[in-house]
Each structure stands twice: as structure tokens, then as C-alpha cells.
Amino acid sequence: MMGRLMSRAVVVFCVMASALGLTTGAQARDERLSDSSSPVNVISNEEIERIVDQKVEQRFQDLLRQGAIPGVTSEAGTAPQLNIRGGKSLQEISPQKKYGSTMQGSGGLVYARPFVSSPKAIVGGYIDIEYWNRRNQGNSYFDQHHLVPFIYADVSDRVKVAAEIEFEHGNELAIEFATIDYLIQEPINLRAGILLLPLGKFNLLHDAPLRDLTERPLVDQRILPSTLHQPGIGAYGTFYPTTLSKVDYEVYFISGFTNAFGGKGNPNNDSNITTSNGIRSARTTNTEFDNNDAKAVAGRVAVSPLLGVEIGGSGFYGSYDPMSNRSLGIFAVDWTFQRGPFEFIGESAWARIEKNDRGVDGTPNGQPKRMYGYYLQLNYHFLPQWLTNAAPTFFKQEISTFTAVARWEQMNLGQDLHGSSEAAKLGEWQRATVGLNFRPTEDTVFKTDFQYTPKGRSGSQRIHDTAFVASWATYF
């Protein structure tokens, strides 16, 4: 590297010295003064620079044609422009050298990338580990649930790139999202790629270090199946109706749910939208596949009338079958209320799956057409002063915090089915969770949770269950 820099410096010095040897700045001034047609009072520094540049450029072209500058060639007998004051380096002049690479031929093309000479990307991510002990669902176990590296890059003032690569359970790999943003103005910006769908708020803020409980809400597992991502394109932005309020929005055109009635991985043309798994199994990780020509739309609008209050509404609509004559509609409402150490959050969702109760031949299949679910969660943040006094390096006021959490949730994945049927009962869920977590900093959290599930299921069996869950999670 040092050798290349020394070589370039020598080349530039030779060109400048040779040219300036013919015409120095003082000589340029003398030439200008000797011109009887030009009055002395119009001479300026800019004029002197122009004359010097002209002489340097002329000498450079002469040396280039003579082959006196090593490592620099011209195409079709025409010498490139030096343009020293325009900021071009000899590296940019050479047609075979790009973005800081001095490699030649095909072997060097792997270095022909802009980030080689000008790094733009930031790498980070998050990691968590969980402990599960369910009374009626097998043995207790540890799970390295998530290792999620993310990449962010400022390509330019207006072009941004963000991506997450997700490793789950130590053996599952997926692209969680990968987007290209083009920033226009705060009220409207463009986005394309593998998108996190704004279907409810939780899907947008689902990272383990952000959550105060280990397990995701039931409604966000089955009806708004996070992590929900699909390829598409759309826009987002923010408005400020008043000095104290704001409105955020996102809207995208996407492929839609594709893994039902003939979707990839479902060769029997049966519906994968069931009372057991809800809509979750109708997702697909194959971004190049769509089982119909119709495209779906998803969007969210969030209104914050004042600080600490936000109410959001979101929706999805699209066809989910190969013939594009069965529609899937989802509507969700989310809310966040913060006052002092208290925080009240929640989400409700309703889904309507047209003709899901009949197979492709029109015969009844016992599957649901309607679903709903919700959760209500209350958080209380606190840090006793006596802990700070006892161990100030571990418990730092304004940085560390404990959070006590209580959540109630309910879900029915077979809302339109007869309540006494086994399929309807399998779709009914109720759960209460209490937890306590500690954050030494905002980015790291240690969680302990206790779950009580009066209505639930394990596989195809209805169960009444309790569980103890603990986890550690941190951004990095």
C-alpha cells in the first residue's frame, strides 16, 4: 500500500515539476504583464491559476504521449485529462484502475467495488438465549433462539440500505428483511426489497432486546405472524399536523400470502390457514414465488396527538389462492400510552379468509373463515435508590431499570366454527403472563416470566398449562 502511494506521489511530482519548470507562477505573471493588450489592473490570482493549469496540462499530455509516465496509458491514442484542480487523481485517470484497486486483469475485478476505497456499511445485530420449562409440553430446554446480524449503509445522502440475516435455533437461516430506501422528503420516501410488513406495530419492533417478555403475543404468532416479511415496493413518511402531533404512515405493494391452496410446499391444494396454526403457515420464505398474478397491499397509519400517546391502524388485503378468487383481509389496531414510569400497550387483530372453509372442488373442509385475537400489557419501570447506593456500578440511575410486566391475551382461530366442535376448541387460546426484567443498559435485558394458560394446545391436543421462561438478550 505504501509503495503504491509513493509511486503515485512521484508521478504527480514529476508532472508538476516538469511543467512548472517551464513556466513558474512568477513567469506566468511576467508573461501576462508583457502582453501589451492586457492592462496590469486586471491580473488576478484566478488568471495566474488558469495559466499554470494550462501549462501543466500541456506538459502532462506531452509526457503521456512519450510514454514517460509509468503505469498510465491512454485509449485510442487520446491522452486523458489531468484536471488537477478538478480533483481527479492519477488512479482515476487509468482506465483499468477503479475504486482504489491497483490489481489488473480479471483477478482484480473482485476489488472493483466502491466500498473497497470508501467504507459505508455498519454491522451490528442482536443475540438471545432462552430457557423453557413447560409443565405439560415435554422436557425443559435451553434454546439459542436468535442470532441476527444486521447491516446498515449510507450509500449517499438519499440512498440507504438496511438488512437483517436471521439464524434461528442454531440451524435455520433466512433474510428477515433487506431494503433500499430513496429519501425524498420527510413526508414521502420510497422503499423496495424484502419488507417488514406494517401489519400491527409489533411486527416492526419484534427484536428480543426490545421486548419486556420473552415470548411474543399469541396474536402476533398466528394472526399477524411475526416476523412477517415479503418482497415489494412502496412509500413511507411523517407529517406534523400541529407542533405537538405527528402522523406516520407506510404503504406497500407485495406478493401476499402464497402457501395455501396450491402454494409452494403445499402440493395437495389444501388450505394451510387452519385453527391449529392460523395464518402463519400461509407465509413463504421463497421471495421469487407467488402462486397467483394478483398482488396484495399492506399499510399502517399511526397518529400521535401528543407526547407519550400513539394509536395505529393497519390492514392487509390480497388473494391467497392460485385463481385469485379467494381474498384474505386483515385489520389491526395498536396503541401505546406512556405516563411517567407506566406504559400501557396492546394490539387487536381480525382476519377474514374468503372461502377457506371449502376445498378447490367446493367440498367443505372444516377450516375457518374468521379469526380474531388481542393482547393487553402493562409495564412499570423502576429502580430503587438503595440499590444504586449499594452497587452504583451495577445499578445506574437514568441508565439501568427494572420492569414489572403483566399481560393478558386471548385468541380464537376458528371464530366462525361451532363452539362445541373439536376444531373450534383447538383454535381457542387464553394466557396470562407476569414477568420481571432488568436492563443494566437500554440495549441489554435479563427476563424472567411465568405463564398461566387456561386454554391452549400442544400439537392437536387441548391443554391447560403453566410455564417458567427466562432469557437474556442484547444488541451488539
C-alpha positions as CSV (number, residue, x, y, z in Angstrom):
1,M,0.0,0.0,0.0
2,M,2.8,2.4,1.0
3,G,4.6,1.5,-2.3
4,R,1.6,2.5,-4.4
5,L,1.1,5.7,-2.6
6,M,4.8,6.6,-3.1
7,S,4.6,5.7,-6.8
8,R,1.6,8.0,-7.3
9,A,3.2,10.8,-5.4
10,V,6.4,10.5,-7.6
11,V,4.3,10.6,-10.8
12,V,2.4,13.7,-9.7
13,F,5.6,15.4,-8.5
14,C,7.3,14.7,-11.8
15,V,4.4,16.1,-13.9
16,M,4.1,19.2,-11.7
17,A,7.9,19.8,-11.5
18,S,8.4,19.3,-15.2
19,A,5.5,21.6,-16.1
20,L,6.3,24.3,-13.6
21,G,10.0,24.1,-14.7
22,L,8.8,25.5,-18.0
23,T,6.5,28.2,-16.5
24,T,6.6,29.1,-12.8
25,G,4.0,31.3,-11.2
26,A,6.3,34.3,-11.5
27,Q,7.0,33.6,-15.1
28,A,3.3,33.3,-15.8
29,R,2.8,36.8,-14.2
30,D,5.7,38.1,-16.3
31,E,4.1,36.7,-19.5
32,R,0.8,38.3,-18.6
33,L,2.4,41.7,-17.9
34,S,4.3,41.6,-21.1
35,D,1.1,41.4,-23.1
36,S,0.5,45.0,-24.2
37,S,-3.1,44.3,-24.9
38,S,-3.9,43.4,-21.2
39,P,-3.8,46.2,-18.6
40,V,-2.0,45.5,-15.4
41,N,-5.0,46.2,-13.2
42,V,-7.0,43.1,-14.5
43,I,-4.4,40.5,-13.4
44,S,-5.8,38.2,-10.6
45,N,-4.9,35.0,-8.8
46,E,-7.5,33.1,-10.9
47,E,-5.8,34.2,-14.1
48,I,-2.5,33.0,-12.8
49,E,-4.0,29.7,-11.8
50,R,-5.5,29.3,-15.3
51,I,-2.2,29.9,-17.0
52,V,-0.4,27.5,-14.6
53,D,-3.0,24.8,-15.2
54,Q,-2.8,25.2,-18.9
55,K,1.0,24.7,-18.9
56,V,0.8,21.7,-16.5
57,E,-1.9,20.1,-18.7
58,Q,0.2,20.7,-21.9
59,R,3.3,19.2,-20.3
60,F,1.3,16.2,-19.0
61,Q,-0.1,15.4,-22.4
62,D,3.5,15.6,-23.9
63,L,4.9,13.2,-21.3
64,L,2.0,10.8,-21.7
65,R,2.4,10.6,-25.5
66,Q,6.1,10.0,-25.0
67,G,5.4,7.1,-22.5
68,A,7.3,8.9,-19.8
69,I,4.7,8.3,-17.1
70,P,4.8,4.7,-15.9
71,G,1.5,2.9,-15.3
72,V,-0.6,5.4,-17.1
73,T,-1.9,4.7,-20.6
74,S,-4.4,6.3,-23.0
75,E,-7.1,4.7,-25.1
76,A,-7.3,5.2,-28.9
77,G,-4.2,7.5,-28.8
78,T,-6.0,10.2,-26.9
79,A,-4.5,11.2,-23.6
80,P,-6.8,11.6,-20.6
81,Q,-7.3,15.0,-19.0
82,L,-5.2,15.6,-15.9
83,N,-7.7,18.2,-14.4
84,I,-5.7,18.6,-11.2
85,R,-7.9,21.4,-9.8
86,G,-11.0,19.3,-10.6
87,G,-9.9,16.8,-8.0
88,K,-9.1,13.8,-10.2
89,S,-6.2,11.5,-9.2
90,L,-3.9,9.6,-11.5
91,Q,-5.7,6.5,-10.2
92,E,-9.0,7.7,-11.7
93,I,-7.2,8.6,-15.0
94,S,-6.1,5.0,-15.6
95,P,-9.0,3.1,-17.4
96,Q,-8.0,-0.2,-15.7
97,K,-7.9,1.1,-12.1
98,K,-11.1,1.7,-10.2
99,Y,-12.1,2.4,-6.6
100,G,-8.7,2.3,-5.2
101,S,-7.6,-1.1,-6.6
102,T,-4.3,-1.4,-8.4
103,M,-5.0,-5.0,-9.4
104,Q,-5.0,-5.6,-13.1
105,G,-6.9,-8.1,-15.3
106,S,-9.8,-10.4,-14.3
107,G,-8.3,-11.3,-10.9
108,G,-8.5,-7.7,-9.8
109,L,-12.2,-7.2,-10.7
110,V,-13.3,-8.6,-7.3
111,Y,-11.9,-5.3,-5.9
112,A,-13.8,-3.1,-8.3
113,R,-16.4,-2.1,-5.6
114,P,-16.9,1.3,-4.2
115,F,-16.8,0.2,-0.6
116,V,-13.2,-1.0,-1.0
117,S,-11.9,2.5,-1.0
118,S,-14.7,4.2,0.9
119,P,-16.3,2.0,3.6
120,K,-20.0,2.9,4.0
121,A,-21.6,-0.1,5.9
122,I,-22.2,-0.6,9.7
123,V,-22.6,-4.1,11.0
124,G,-24.5,-4.8,14.2
125,G,-27.3,-7.1,15.4
126,Y,-28.7,-8.9,18.4
127,I,-28.5,-12.3,20.1
128,D,-30.6,-14.1,22.7
129,I,-30.7,-17.3,24.7
130,E,-33.9,-18.7,26.3
131,Y,-34.8,-21.3,28.9
132,W,-38.2,-23.0,28.7
133,N,-39.9,-25.2,31.3
134,R,-43.5,-26.0,30.4
135,R,-45.3,-28.3,32.7
136,N,-47.3,-30.3,30.1
137,Q,-45.1,-29.9,27.0
138,G,-42.1,-32.1,27.3
139,N,-38.7,-31.6,28.9
140,S,-37.2,-28.3,29.8
141,Y,-34.5,-26.9,27.5
142,F,-32.2,-24.1,26.5
143,D,-32.6,-22.5,23.1
144,Q,-30.2,-20.2,21.2
145,H,-33.3,-18.7,19.5
146,H,-31.9,-15.8,17.6
147,L,-28.6,-14.6,16.2
148,V,-29.4,-11.8,13.9
149,P,-26.7,-9.7,12.2
150,F,-27.9,-6.6,10.6
151,I,-26.2,-4.3,8.0
152,Y,-26.9,-0.6,7.5
153,A,-25.3,1.6,4.9
154,D,-25.5,5.2,3.8
155,V,-24.8,4.8,0.1
156,S,-25.4,8.5,-0.4
157,D,-27.3,11.4,1.1
158,R,-30.5,9.9,-0.3
159,V,-29.9,6.2,-0.7
160,K,-29.9,4.0,2.4
161,V,-29.7,0.2,2.7
162,A,-30.7,-2.0,5.6
163,A,-30.8,-5.8,6.0
164,E,-31.1,-8.5,8.7
165,I,-29.8,-12.0,8.3
166,E,-31.5,-14.3,10.8
167,F,-30.1,-17.5,12.3
168,E,-32.8,-19.3,14.4
169,H,-32.3,-22.3,16.8
170,G,-28.8,-22.7,15.6
171,N,-29.7,-24.2,12.2
172,E,-32.3,-22.1,10.4
173,L,-31.2,-19.3,8.0
174,A,-33.4,-16.6,6.5
175,I,-33.3,-13.0,5.3
176,E,-35.5,-11.2,7.7
177,F,-35.6,-8.0,5.6
178,A,-33.4,-6.3,3.1
179,T,-34.5,-2.8,1.8
180,I,-33.3,0.0,-0.4
181,D,-34.6,3.4,0.7
182,Y,-34.6,6.5,-1.5
183,L,-35.2,9.6,0.6
184,I,-37.1,12.5,-1.0
185,Q,-38.6,14.5,1.9
186,E,-39.8,13.6,5.4
187,P,-43.5,13.3,4.2
188,I,-42.6,10.9,1.4
189,N,-39.8,8.4,0.8
190,L,-39.5,5.3,-1.3
191,R,-38.7,1.7,-0.2
192,A,-38.2,-1.5,-2.1
193,G,-36.9,-5.0,-1.2
194,I,-37.9,-7.7,1.4
195,L,-40.1,-5.6,3.6
196,L,-41.2,-6.0,7.2
197,L,-44.9,-5.6,6.7
198,P,-46.5,-2.8,8.8
199,L,-49.3,-5.1,9.9
200,G,-49.7,-4.1,13.5
201,K,-46.9,-2.4,15.4
202,F,-45.3,-5.5,17.0
203,N,-44.0,-6.8,13.7
204,L,-42.0,-3.7,13.2
205,L,-40.5,-3.8,16.8
206,H,-40.2,-7.5,17.4
207,D,-36.4,-7.7,18.4
208,A,-35.8,-9.7,21.5
209,P,-33.9,-6.9,23.3
210,L,-36.9,-4.5,22.8
211,R,-39.5,-6.9,24.3
212,D,-40.2,-6.9,28.0
213,L,-41.4,-10.6,27.9
214,T,-39.6,-13.5,26.3
215,E,-42.5,-14.9,24.2
216,R,-44.3,-12.9,21.6
217,P,-48.0,-12.3,22.0
218,L,-50.2,-15.1,20.6
219,V,-52.0,-12.8,18.2
220,D,-48.6,-11.9,16.7
221,Q,-47.7,-15.6,16.3
222,R,-50.8,-16.8,14.4
223,I,-52.9,-13.9,13.0
224,L,-50.2,-11.2,12.5
225,P,-47.5,-13.9,12.1
226,S,-44.3,-12.1,13.0
227,T,-41.7,-12.0,11.7
228,L,-43.8,-11.2,8.6
229,H,-41.8,-10.1,5.6
230,Q,-42.5,-10.1,1.8
231,P,-40.9,-8.6,-1.3
232,G,-42.4,-5.5,-2.6
233,I,-42.2,-1.7,-3.1
234,G,-43.9,1.3,-1.5
235,A,-43.6,4.5,0.4
236,Y,-43.4,5.9,3.9
237,G,-43.2,9.2,5.6
238,T,-44.2,11.5,8.5
239,F,-46.4,14.6,8.8
240,Y,-46.8,17.1,11.6
241,P,-50.4,18.5,11.7
242,T,-49.5,20.6,14.7
243,T,-46.5,21.4,16.8
244,L,-47.4,18.7,19.3
245,S,-48.7,16.0,17.0
246,K,-47.4,13.8,14.2
247,V,-48.7,11.2,11.7
248,D,-46.6,8.3,10.4
249,Y,-47.6,6.1,7.5
250,E,-46.3,3.1,5.5
251,V,-47.9,1.5,2.4
252,Y,-46.5,-1.3,0.3
253,F,-47.5,-3.5,-2.7
254,I,-46.3,-7.0,-2.1
255,S,-46.7,-10.6,-3.2
256,G,-49.1,-11.6,-0.5
257,F,-49.7,-14.9,1.3
258,T,-48.9,-17.7,-1.1
259,N,-48.6,-21.0,0.7
260,A,-52.2,-22.0,0.7
261,F,-54.4,-23.9,-1.9
262,G,-51.5,-24.9,-4.2
263,G,-48.7,-22.8,-2.8
264,K,-45.2,-24.0,-2.8
265,G,-44.8,-26.7,-0.2
266,N,-48.5,-27.4,-0.3
267,P,-49.0,-29.8,-3.3
268,N,-52.3,-31.2,-2.2
269,N,-54.2,-27.9,-2.9
270,D,-55.5,-27.9,0.7
271,S,-55.7,-24.7,2.8
272,N,-52.8,-24.0,5.2
273,I,-54.9,-21.5,7.1
274,T,-56.2,-23.6,9.9
275,T,-57.4,-23.5,13.5
276,S,-54.1,-25.0,14.6
277,N,-51.6,-22.6,13.0
278,G,-53.8,-19.7,12.0
279,I,-52.3,-17.7,9.1
280,R,-48.7,-18.5,10.0
281,S,-48.3,-21.5,7.6
282,A,-49.6,-19.4,4.7
283,R,-46.3,-17.5,4.6
284,T,-43.4,-18.4,2.3
285,T,-39.7,-17.6,2.6
286,N,-39.2,-18.0,-1.2
287,T,-39.2,-14.5,-2.4
288,E,-39.3,-15.4,-6.1
289,F,-42.5,-17.4,-5.8
290,D,-46.1,-16.2,-6.0
291,N,-49.0,-18.6,-6.5
292,N,-51.1,-16.1,-8.4
293,D,-50.8,-12.9,-10.5
294,A,-52.7,-10.7,-8.1
295,K,-50.6,-8.5,-5.8
296,A,-51.5,-7.5,-2.2
297,V,-51.4,-4.3,-0.3
298,A,-50.4,-3.6,3.3
299,G,-50.2,-0.4,5.2
300,R,-50.3,1.3,8.6
301,V,-51.1,4.8,9.8
302,A,-50.1,5.9,13.3
303,V,-51.3,9.1,15.0
304,S,-49.6,10.6,17.9
305,P,-51.7,13.6,19.1
306,L,-49.3,14.3,22.0
307,L,-46.1,13.0,23.5
308,G,-46.5,9.5,25.0
309,V,-49.6,8.6,23.1
310,E,-49.8,6.7,19.8
311,I,-52.7,4.9,18.1
312,G,-52.2,2.9,15.0
313,G,-54.4,1.2,12.4
314,S,-53.1,-1.2,9.8
315,G,-54.5,-3.5,7.2
316,F,-53.7,-6.2,4.6
317,Y,-55.7,-7.2,1.5
318,G,-54.9,-9.7,-1.2
319,S,-55.7,-13.0,-2.9
320,Y,-54.2,-16.2,-1.5
321,D,-55.3,-18.9,-3.9
322,P,-53.9,-19.7,-7.4
323,M,-57.0,-18.5,-9.2
324,S,-57.0,-15.1,-7.4
325,N,-60.7,-15.5,-6.4
326,R,-60.3,-16.0,-2.7
327,S,-59.3,-12.9,-0.7
328,L,-57.6,-12.5,2.7
329,G,-58.3,-9.4,4.7
330,I,-56.7,-8.5,8.0
331,F,-57.3,-5.4,10.1
332,A,-55.4,-4.4,13.2
333,V,-55.4,-1.7,15.9
334,D,-52.4,-1.0,18.2
335,W,-51.9,1.5,20.9
336,T,-49.2,2.9,23.2
337,F,-49.8,5.1,26.3
338,Q,-46.9,6.3,28.4
339,R,-47.1,8.4,31.6
340,G,-44.1,8.5,33.9
341,P,-42.9,5.0,34.8
342,F,-46.2,3.4,33.5
343,E,-46.7,2.1,29.9
344,F,-49.9,0.5,28.5
345,I,-49.5,-1.2,25.2
346,G,-51.6,-3.7,23.2
347,E,-52.9,-4.9,19.8
348,S,-56.1,-6.4,18.4
349,A,-56.5,-8.1,15.0
350,W,-59.3,-9.5,12.9
351,A,-58.9,-11.7,9.8
352,R,-61.4,-12.8,7.2
353,I,-60.4,-15.6,4.8
354,E,-62.9,-15.9,2.0
355,K,-64.0,-19.5,1.0
356,N,-61.3,-21.0,3.3
357,D,-64.0,-23.5,4.5
358,R,-64.1,-25.2,1.1
359,G,-61.6,-27.1,-0.9
360,V,-60.8,-26.4,-4.5
361,D,-63.6,-28.7,-5.6
362,G,-66.1,-26.9,-3.4
363,T,-66.5,-29.5,-0.7
364,P,-66.4,-28.5,3.0
365,N,-63.1,-28.9,4.7
366,G,-63.8,-27.7,8.2
367,Q,-61.3,-24.8,8.1
368,P,-62.2,-21.3,9.5
369,K,-63.1,-18.2,7.6
370,R,-62.8,-15.7,10.5
371,M,-60.2,-15.2,13.3
372,Y,-59.5,-12.6,16.0
373,G,-57.1,-12.0,18.8
374,Y,-55.7,-9.3,21.1
375,Y,-53.3,-8.7,24.0
376,L,-53.2,-6.1,26.8
377,Q,-49.9,-5.3,28.5
378,L,-49.0,-3.1,31.4
379,N,-45.4,-2.2,32.2
380,Y,-44.0,-0.4,35.3
381,H,-40.3,0.8,35.1
382,F,-38.5,1.4,38.4
383,L,-35.0,1.4,40.0
384,P,-34.8,1.7,43.9
385,Q,-32.3,4.3,45.0
386,W,-31.0,2.0,47.7
387,L,-29.7,-0.4,45.0
388,T,-27.8,2.4,43.4
389,N,-26.3,3.4,46.7
390,A,-25.3,-0.2,47.4
391,A,-23.8,-1.0,44.0
392,P,-23.5,2.1,41.9
393,T,-21.5,0.4,39.1
394,F,-24.3,-2.1,38.5
395,F,-27.4,-0.1,39.1
396,K,-27.1,3.3,37.4
397,Q,-29.9,5.8,37.7
398,E,-31.1,7.1,34.3
399,I,-29.4,4.1,32.6
400,S,-30.4,0.9,34.4
401,T,-34.0,-0.1,35.1
402,F,-36.3,-2.9,36.3
403,T,-39.6,-3.5,34.6
404,A,-42.6,-5.4,36.1
405,V,-44.9,-6.7,33.4
406,A,-48.4,-8.1,33.3
407,R,-50.0,-9.3,30.1
408,W,-53.4,-10.9,29.3
409,E,-54.1,-12.3,25.8
410,Q,-56.8,-14.2,24.0
411,M,-57.2,-15.6,20.6
412,N,-59.8,-17.6,18.6
413,L,-58.6,-19.1,15.3
414,G,-62.0,-20.6,14.5
415,Q,-64.4,-17.8,15.3
416,D,-67.0,-18.9,12.7
417,L,-66.9,-22.6,13.7
418,H,-69.3,-24.2,16.0
419,G,-68.0,-23.7,19.5
420,S,-68.6,-27.3,20.6
421,S,-66.6,-28.7,17.6
422,E,-63.1,-30.0,18.2
423,A,-61.6,-27.7,15.5
424,A,-63.2,-24.7,17.2
425,K,-61.8,-25.7,20.6
426,L,-58.3,-26.2,19.2
427,G,-58.4,-22.6,18.0
428,E,-59.2,-21.1,21.4
429,W,-56.4,-19.6,23.5
430,Q,-56.2,-17.7,26.7
431,R,-53.0,-16.8,28.6
432,A,-51.9,-14.6,31.5
433,T,-48.2,-13.7,31.9
434,V,-46.3,-11.9,34.7
435,G,-42.7,-11.0,34.4
436,L,-39.8,-9.1,35.9
437,N,-36.8,-8.0,33.9
438,F,-33.6,-6.0,34.5
439,R,-31.8,-3.8,32.0
440,P,-28.3,-2.8,33.0
441,T,-28.4,-0.6,29.9
442,E,-31.2,0.0,27.4
443,D,-29.6,-2.5,24.9
444,T,-29.4,-5.5,27.2
445,V,-32.1,-7.3,29.2
446,F,-32.4,-10.2,31.5
447,K,-36.0,-11.6,31.7
448,T,-37.9,-14.0,33.9
449,D,-41.6,-14.8,33.1
450,F,-44.3,-17.0,34.5
451,Q,-47.2,-18.1,32.1
452,Y,-50.6,-19.5,33.0
453,T,-52.5,-20.9,30.0
454,P,-56.1,-22.0,30.9
455,K,-56.9,-22.6,27.2
456,G,-54.2,-23.7,24.8
457,R,-53.0,-26.6,22.7
458,S,-49.9,-28.7,22.1
459,G,-49.9,-30.3,18.7
460,S,-53.5,-31.4,18.2
461,Q,-54.2,-31.7,21.9
462,R,-56.0,-29.1,24.0
463,I,-54.1,-28.4,27.2
464,H,-54.2,-26.5,30.5
465,D,-50.6,-25.4,31.2
466,T,-48.1,-23.4,33.2
467,A,-44.6,-22.4,32.2
468,F,-41.5,-20.7,33.6
469,V,-39.4,-18.9,31.0
470,A,-36.1,-16.9,31.3
471,S,-34.0,-15.3,28.6
472,W,-31.0,-13.0,28.0
473,A,-30.9,-10.7,25.0
474,T,-28.7,-7.9,23.9
475,Y,-27.9,-5.7,20.9
476,F,-24.3,-5.6,19.7
